[in-house]
């Protein structure tokens, strides 16, 4: 089962995130993202629901959506969190791949917050298979040891989300051994040397991989 969550950042144009929408068995759309779809005439698949606090949709849209629209009025969490909560409630973690698209671009505070949510979701839903796709690459949350499929000259950046977290790598051009980045930039702009690499961490980190090799 493949579930896509469409957030309200820049609508994707690359084939990779677009495919995740086209091929999804179900799409959970944040309400502000749904409002944007009208301007680009992008049709959602048959199986979808729109979720949000309602401040981005006119009454006419809400009426037209009918039971496809779910209004959640609480303000402690953003619409992306509300969409993920609905998705994980309705689709089992053990058999579902979740993909977030449209979560970056526009306002930088929303972009940073949405990327950081990857760690929150990984904590809230242990074992979840979750990635975020942008027009430049893919992001995922990591804690522990994981092997990543890659290719030579793929650009890889690692962002420590826990204080004093350490990371050790195998298969990167600039190897890391119990490296503890004190700032986000300190483990970025690395490069894969082959068709896979491995990271081992003792705290939460976000890993970014480009679609294209460095030229």
Secondary structure as a PSIPRED ss2 file (coil, helix, strand):
# PSIPRED VFORMAT (PSIPRED V4.0)

   1 X C   1.000  0.000  0.000
   2 X E   0.000  0.000  1.000
   3 X E   0.000  0.000  1.000
   4 X E   0.000  0.000  1.000
   5 X E   0.000  0.000  1.000
   6 X E   0.000  0.000  1.000
   7 X C   1.000  0.000  0.000
   8 X C   1.000  0.000  0.000
   9 X C   1.000  0.000  0.000
  10 X C   1.000  0.000  0.000
  11 X C   1.000  0.000  0.000
  12 X C   1.000  0.000  0.000
  13 X C   1.000  0.000  0.000
  14 X C   1.000  0.000  0.000
  15 X H   0.000  1.000  0.000
  16 X H   0.000  1.000  0.000
  17 X H   0.000  1.000  0.000
  18 X H   0.000  1.000  0.000
  19 X H   0.000  1.000  0.000
  20 X H   0.000  1.000  0.000
  21 X H   0.000  1.000  0.000
  22 X H   0.000  1.000  0.000
  23 X C   1.000  0.000  0.000
  24 X C   1.000  0.000  0.000
  25 X C   1.000  0.000  0.000
  26 X E   0.000  0.000  1.000
  27 X E   0.000  0.000  1.000
  28 X E   0.000  0.000  1.000
  29 X E   0.000  0.000  1.000
  30 X E   0.000  0.000  1.000
  31 X H   0.000  1.000  0.000
  32 X H   0.000  1.000  0.000
  33 X H   0.000  1.000  0.000
  34 X H   0.000  1.000  0.000
  35 X H   0.000  1.000  0.000
  36 X H   0.000  1.000  0.000
  37 X H   0.000  1.000  0.000
  38 X H   0.000  1.000  0.000
  39 X H   0.000  1.000  0.000
  40 X H   0.000  1.000  0.000
  41 X C   1.000  0.000  0.000
  42 X C   1.000  0.000  0.000
  43 X C   1.000  0.000  0.000
  44 X C   1.000  0.000  0.000
  45 X C   1.000  0.000  0.000
  46 X C   1.000  0.000  0.000
  47 X C   1.000  0.000  0.000
  48 X E   0.000  0.000  1.000
  49 X E   0.000  0.000  1.000
  50 X E   0.000  0.000  1.000
  51 X E   0.000  0.000  1.000
  52 X E   0.000  0.000  1.000
  53 X C   1.000  0.000  0.000
  54 X C   1.000  0.000  0.000
  55 X C   1.000  0.000  0.000
  56 X C   1.000  0.000  0.000
  57 X C   1.000  0.000  0.000
  58 X C   1.000  0.000  0.000
  59 X H   0.000  1.000  0.000
  60 X H   0.000  1.000  0.000
  61 X H   0.000  1.000  0.000
  62 X H   0.000  1.000  0.000
  63 X H   0.000  1.000  0.000
  64 X H   0.000  1.000  0.000
  65 X H   0.000  1.000  0.000
  66 X H   0.000  1.000  0.000
  67 X H   0.000  1.000  0.000
  68 X H   0.000  1.000  0.000
  69 X E   0.000  0.000  1.000
  70 X E   0.000  0.000  1.000
  71 X E   0.000  0.000  1.000
  72 X C   1.000  0.000  0.000
  73 X C   1.000  0.000  0.000
  74 X C   1.000  0.000  0.000
  75 X C   1.000  0.000  0.000
  76 X C   1.000  0.000  0.000
  77 X C   1.000  0.000  0.000
  78 X C   1.000  0.000  0.000
  79 X H   0.000  1.000  0.000
  80 X H   0.000  1.000  0.000
  81 X H   0.000  1.000  0.000
  82 X H   0.000  1.000  0.000
  83 X H   0.000  1.000  0.000
  84 X H   0.000  1.000  0.000
  85 X H   0.000  1.000  0.000
  86 X H   0.000  1.000  0.000
  87 X H   0.000  1.000  0.000
  88 X H   0.000  1.000  0.000
  89 X H   0.000  1.000  0.000
  90 X H   0.000  1.000  0.000
  91 X C   1.000  0.000  0.000
  92 X C   1.000  0.000  0.000
  93 X H   0.000  1.000  0.000
  94 X H   0.000  1.000  0.000
  95 X H   0.000  1.000  0.000
  96 X C   1.000  0.000  0.000
  97 X E   0.000  0.000  1.000
  98 X E   0.000  0.000  1.000
  99 X E   0.000  0.000  1.000
 100 X E   0.000  0.000  1.000
 101 X E   0.000  0.000  1.000
 102 X C   1.000  0.000  0.000
 103 X C   1.000  0.000  0.000
 104 X C   1.000  0.000  0.000
 105 X C   1.000  0.000  0.000
 106 X C   1.000  0.000  0.000
 107 X C   1.000  0.000  0.000
 108 X H   0.000  1.000  0.000
 109 X H   0.000  1.000  0.000
 110 X H   0.000  1.000  0.000
 111 X H   0.000  1.000  0.000
 112 X H   0.000  1.000  0.000
 113 X H   0.000  1.000  0.000
 114 X H   0.000  1.000  0.000
 115 X H   0.000  1.000  0.000
 116 X H   0.000  1.000  0.000
 117 X H   0.000  1.000  0.000
 118 X H   0.000  1.000  0.000
 119 X H   0.000  1.000  0.000
 120 X H   0.000  1.000  0.000
 121 X H   0.000  1.000  0.000
 122 X H   0.000  1.000  0.000
 123 X H   0.000  1.000  0.000
 124 X H   0.000  1.000  0.000
 125 X C   1.000  0.000  0.000
 126 X C   1.000  0.000  0.000
 127 X C   1.000  0.000  0.000
 128 X C   1.000  0.000  0.000
 129 X E   0.000  0.000  1.000
 130 X E   0.000  0.000  1.000
 131 X E   0.000  0.000  1.000
 132 X E   0.000  0.000  1.000
 133 X E   0.000  0.000  1.000
 134 X C   1.000  0.000  0.000
 135 X C   1.000  0.000  0.000
 136 X C   1.000  0.000  0.000
 137 X E   0.000  0.000  1.000
 138 X E   0.000  0.000  1.000
 139 X E   0.000  0.000  1.000
 140 X E   0.000  0.000  1.000
 141 X E   0.000  0.000  1.000
 142 X E   0.000  0.000  1.000
 143 X E   0.000  0.000  1.000
 144 X E   0.000  0.000  1.000
 145 X E   0.000  0.000  1.000
 146 X E   0.000  0.000  1.000
 147 X E   0.000  0.000  1.000
 148 X E   0.000  0.000  1.000
 149 X E   0.000  0.000  1.000
 150 X C   1.000  0.000  0.000
 151 X C   1.000  0.000  0.000
 152 X C   1.000  0.000  0.000
 153 X C   1.000  0.000  0.000
 154 X E   0.000  0.000  1.000
 155 X E   0.000  0.000  1.000
 156 X E   0.000  0.000  1.000
 157 X E   0.000  0.000  1.000
 158 X E   0.000  0.000  1.000
 159 X E   0.000  0.000  1.000
 160 X E   0.000  0.000  1.000
 161 X C   1.000  0.000  0.000
 162 X C   1.000  0.000  0.000
 163 X C   1.000  0.000  0.000
 164 X C   1.000  0.000  0.000
 165 X C   1.000  0.000  0.000
 166 X C   1.000  0.000  0.000
 167 X E   0.000  0.000  1.000
 168 X E   0.000  0.000  1.000
 169 X E   0.000  0.000  1.000
 170 X E   0.000  0.000  1.000
 171 X C   1.000  0.000  0.000
 172 X E   0.000  0.000  1.000
 173 X C   1.000  0.000  0.000
 174 X C   1.000  0.000  0.000
 175 X C   1.000  0.000  0.000
 176 X C   1.000  0.000  0.000
 177 X C   1.000  0.000  0.000
 178 X C   1.000  0.000  0.000
 179 X E   0.000  0.000  1.000
 180 X C   1.000  0.000  0.000
 181 X C   1.000  0.000  0.000
 182 X C   1.000  0.000  0.000
 183 X C   1.000  0.000  0.000
 184 X H   0.000  1.000  0.000
 185 X H   0.000  1.000  0.000
 186 X H   0.000  1.000  0.000
 187 X H   0.000  1.000  0.000
 188 X C   1.000  0.000  0.000
 189 X C   1.000  0.000  0.000
 190 X E   0.000  0.000  1.000
 191 X E   0.000  0.000  1.000
 192 X E   0.000  0.000  1.000
 193 X C   1.000  0.000  0.000
 194 X C   1.000  0.000  0.000
 195 X C   1.000  0.000  0.000
 196 X E   0.000  0.000  1.000
 197 X E   0.000  0.000  1.000
 198 X E   0.000  0.000  1.000
 199 X E   0.000  0.000  1.000
 200 X E   0.000  0.000  1.000
 201 X E   0.000  0.000  1.000
 202 X E   0.000  0.000  1.000
 203 X E   0.000  0.000  1.000
 204 X E   0.000  0.000  1.000
 205 X E   0.000  0.000  1.000
 206 X E   0.000  0.000  1.000
 207 X E   0.000  0.000  1.000
 208 X E   0.000  0.000  1.000
 209 X E   0.000  0.000  1.000
 210 X E   0.000  0.000  1.000
 211 X E   0.000  0.000  1.000
 212 X E   0.000  0.000  1.000
 213 X E   0.000  0.000  1.000
 214 X C   1.000  0.000  0.000
 215 X C   1.000  0.000  0.000
